[in-house]
């Protein structure tokens, strides 16, 4: 074969290889993003949209906070992307986070029972008066629309999803990926029979994911639903929502779980706002509050509380025992991994607030909480 002919063959082979590589790359992108459309969830339509339009929180096609808030605040001279990549913060622990497996036994006095099992981040089991309420369950490795990119878990769940005991209700505070997880919902569809209690609009996501209509209970702020002797109330929070480019198409909330004798409060995600005293007056005092303390920054001060603000909110709510959530599991902000709990511990001591800081999987008996022992310091 002549030299020109050899070169022509080589060019043809190279072109074919490039085309094959391009097809493979496109296939890889398609495989990575194969679940993204489903992950984005549903949209408000039909009767669900009509109900949302009647809400005081719904104006001009979106849900709003009671006061004007901004998800991000301009900070001249600060480069968040550069800080995210090159920042010196220690955003992950240096050793494995200690996990505990909660025992199946619970106190026999169910009429007065109140325990909390924290599984990590904002995923919590509330055991109250013989009933169980699961809050914001996220068992996936990432809180992201993709299983390959996005914030990765820092520690494993202390128990498998199918090892959870039967629950009476599943509460969702809002539709962000670190609080509402498609794969976890699918798992709970088969392993549990409890209803999902969600803020207005979030039912559209569950509906798209195959949750039966009879298992979806959508509530506006101040609306309640009875489950097995418990009164569960959707209460105000100051945050935002969205799983794609569109924002605030679903509502966000905090939650009150009240039995005949015991009461628990969960903040969801929220900035500090003046509604906490009203929630405390209407629904408190609370035996325990589950308070968001992590993923804060001065660039988004109105949508996530700083630890000191969480203590103020706890006192506004007339809370008894303070249990921190929304920290330790996902790296979602620019502070050190242990900074939220260190700041919280200092503020709780300064303001004489009862505090329990469980390890993931540890059951806290609210009437006899474990002393704060600084367990995180050994791994931070």
C-alpha positions, 0 to 999 in steps of 0.5 A: 500500500502506498504512503498516501493510501496508508495515511488515508486509512489512518485518517479514516480509522482516527475519524471512526475512533473519534465518532465512537468516543463521541457516541460513548461520551454521549451515552455516558452523559445520558447514563449519568443523567438517566434519573434526573427527569424523575428526580425533578419531581412533578409540578402544580397542576389541576386541583393541586394548583387550585388549592395552592392558589387559595393559600395566603402563602401563594402569590403570582404563581409561587409560594412566598415567605411572610416577609421578603427574603433572599436566598443569597445576599451579595458580599462584595469582594468575596468569591464563593466559588474560589472559597469552595474550591480553595478554602481552608475550612475543614469541611469533613472529619478526619476520622469516621463518624461513630455510629450506633444501632438503636435497640428495638426496645422502647420504654414501657410507659407509652402514655408518657414516652418521648424518644428521638433517634437521629439518623444523620442530617435531618433524618429523625425518628420521633417515638411519642406515646406509642407512635413513631413519626419519621422526619425528612428521611434521606438514605441515599449516598448523595443529596443530588438529582444524580447518583454520581455527582453532588454532595456525598454522605460523610457517614453511612446511615446507622441502619438500613432503610428496611430495618426501620420499625413500622412508622405511623407518619412520614413528615417532609419539610420541603422538597430540597434534595437533602430532605426529600429523596426519590430513592428513599421514598421508593424504599418507604413505599414498599417497606412502610404503609404510613402516610406522607404528610407534606407542605402544599405542592410537595404531593406533586413530586410524590404523585409522580414517583408513584405514591398512592393518593391515599398516602399523601396528605398536603397541608398549609401552614397552621393546618393539622392532621390526626394520625393514631392519636397524634395531632401533626401540624404544619407550621411556618418556616422561612426558607425556599424550595425547588428541585430544578431551575424553577423556584418556590413551586412548593411550600416549605414548613416546620412541624409540630408533633403533639400527643395527649401529653408530649410535644415535639417541634422540628424546624425544617430548614429556616432562617431565624424569624419572628414567628417562633414565639407565636408557634410556641404560644399556639402549640408549645411548650415543647418537651423537645425541639429538633433544630437546624444548626448547620449549612449556614453562611453570611451569604444566606442568613435569612434561610438557614439559622446560625447556631446562636439563632437556633438557641434563640428560636428554641427559647422563643418556642418554649422548648425543653430539650434541644437536639441539633439536626442538619449537620454532620452528614453532608458538606453543604456550606463553607464552615468547618464540619464541627463548627455548628455543634461547637458554637451550639454547645457554647451558646447552650451553656451560656444561656442555660439551655438543656442540650443533647448531641447524639451520635447518629443512630443514638436514641435520646430518651427526652426525660433522661438525655445523655450528657454532652460528651463532645464525641465529635471532637475526637473525629473532627 
